[in-house]
Amino acid sequence: MASGKIAVVTGLAAEMAALAQWGDKPQYVSACAASDPNRARLFLARMIADGATRCLSFGLAGGLAPDLPAGSIVIAARVVSAEGAYVCDARWVQQLVAALPAGHVGDIWGQETILASPGLKQAVYHGTQCLACDMESQVVGALATQAGIPFAALRVVCDPADFALPSAALLPLRADGAPNLVSILGNLLRQPRQLPALLTLARHNQSALKALARAAAALR
């Protein structure tokens, strides 16, 4: 049962791995949605029904603000989506800022599809001033608000605002949230010119995951 616990939602298996250093802390329950907002909705609804009293969106994000490189920590003041804006718990935000003083506080944009190109990211940034974007935070914000419980969102920029995601990075994940290496290799063989972008993305991802692990350690 999740009674009295914090429900943590991630999109990737690698994000769940960052949480592993929390060990068996009894105050947390977590679920990996494999970058599928519908799965995030299902998992979080179950955790809330089981009695979770707070919700946290945790993981990587796309950068929207042009001055945030890979590895930048973003602490949401609000989560904004096409459906509305959800205000994060102010006390929790203050606690995250105290634990992560290098973090950037601002709004996070949530939507059910990936913002893959610099043009799309720029358009959302100019329209909303959100610092980063992901595919789970709007689910967490909506369900927590509906349930009347506090929530927060902590995300680390992986692909900066000026970086175009290669097609292999847009392929569906495995059900456990890990990359489908067979699909990625097949896509790369069909479009070999994306290799430099994939290598750059791998470096960005490494920087972001290291920052995410440091953030998780600071919250233990």
N, C-alpha and C positions, 0 to 999 in steps of 0.2 A: 504494500500500500504506500501511497505518496503523501499521507496525511501530514500536514505541517511542513512540507518540504518545498524546495525550490525546483521547479521544472525547467531543465535546460534543453534548448532545442538547437541542434547544429545541422549543417547541410552535408558535411563531408566526413568520411571516416578519419581523415587526418586531423580534423577539428576535435573529434571525439578522443583521439590519442592525446591531445593536449590536456584534456580533462582527466586522463588516467592518473596524473600525478596527484590528483585530489584523493586517490585511493578509494576507500569505502566510506567516505564521509557520509554519515547517515542523513544529513540535511539536504542532500541532492538526489534527484533522479534525472536521467537524461535520455534523449532519443536522437538518432541521426535520421534525417528525412531524405537523404540522398538527393538534395537539391530539388525536391518535389514538394511544392507548397501544399498539395492535397495530403501527402503523407505527413507533413508537418502539422497540418490541421488535425488529422486523425490522432496522431501521437499525443499532441498537446491536450486535445480534448479529453483523452483518456487519463492523462496525468492530473488534470484539473478535477475530473470526476472522481479520481481516487483520493483527492484531498490536498493536492499541491496548493500552497497559499501564496506563492510568488513565481514569476516566470522570467527567464533570461534567454535572450537570443544571443548566441555566442559563436564566433567563427570569423571567416574571411569575408571580404567585401570588394566590390569594384570601387575605384576612386572616382569621385565626381569633381571635387575641388581640385583645381589645377596645381596647387602647391603641396599636395600630399603624396609623397613617394611610397613605394611598396614598403610595408612594415610599419606604416603610421597607424596608431591606435585611435579609434573613434569611439567616443562614448556618447550615446544618443541622448539628446534632450527630449526629442520627439521622434516618432517614426511616422513618416508621411507616405501616403499611397494615393492612388486614384480614388479610393473609397473614403478617404478622410485622414485626419491626423490623430495620433494617439500619444498622449503625454506620458513620458516615463516618470517613475516615482522619484520625486526631487531628493528625498533623503538618500535613496539608493544611489542616485547619480553622484551626490556629494561623496559618498563612501568610495565609489569607483574612482573619482577624481583624486581623492586622498591616497588611494592605493596605487594609482597610476598617474602621477603628476605630469608625465609626458603626453598624456592622452589629449586629443582634440575633442572638445564638447560642441556638438551641433546636431542638426537633424540628419536622419538616415532615411533614404528613399527605399521603399519596398515594392517590388512588383514580381509577377509570376513568370517573367521571361528575362533572359540575360541581356544586359546592355553591353553589346559586344564592340561597338565602334566608338571612336572618339567623338564623332558627330552626335550620336545618341546621348552619350554621357554629357557632352557640353549642353545640349538642349535641355536635359533634365536639370542640370546644375543652374543654368540661367533662369529656368522657370521656377525652381524651388529653393535654391541655395543650400540644398542638402550636400553634406560632405562626402557621403559614400552610399552605396546601394547593395542590396542583397535580396534573396528570395524567401527568407523565413521571417524577418523581423516584423513585416506587416501582419503576418499570421499571429505571431506572439502578441503584438499590440492589440489586434482586434479581439482575440479570444480572452486575453487577460482583462481588457476593458469591459467586455461583455460579462465576465464573471465577477467584476468588481474587485480584482486583486492587483497588487502592484506588479510592475514589470520593468525591465531594463534591457538595453541592447548594447553589447560590447563587440565591436568588429575591428578587424585589422585589414588595411588595404593590401590587396594582392596585385591586381592589375590597375596601374595608375590611370588617370583621366585621359592621357594622351596615347595610351596603348590600345591597339586593336587586337582583340582576341582572335587567334587563328581558328580555323574551322574544327580542327581536332579537339580543341578545348571546349567546344560546344556540344559534344556528343553526350548522350545520356550516361549517367553513372550506373554502376552495378547497384543492386538493391541494398548492399551494405554501405554504400556511400563511397566506395573506392573507384578509381578510374577503370574503365573497361579497356585494358591494354590491347586486346585483339582488335577492337574497333578503332582505337587510336592509330595503331600501326597500319591498318588497312587504309585509313583516311590519309595518313602521311604518305603512303606509297602512291596513292592516287594524286596527291597534291604535294610533291616534295619541296616546293618552293616555300612552304610554311615552316620548314625546319628551323631557320634562324629565329622566327617569332616564338616557336615552341621552346627553344633553348632559353630565350630571354624570359619567357613566362615561367620556366622552371626555376630560374634564379630569383624572380620576383616571389614565387611561391615559397621558396626556401626562406627568404627574408621574412615573409609574412608569418609563416608557421613558427619561426624562431621567436618573433615578437609575440605571437599568440601564446606560446608556451611560457614566455616570461610573464605575460599578463596573468595566465592561469596560476603560476607560482605565487604571484603577488596577492592573489585572492584566496589562497589556501587558508 
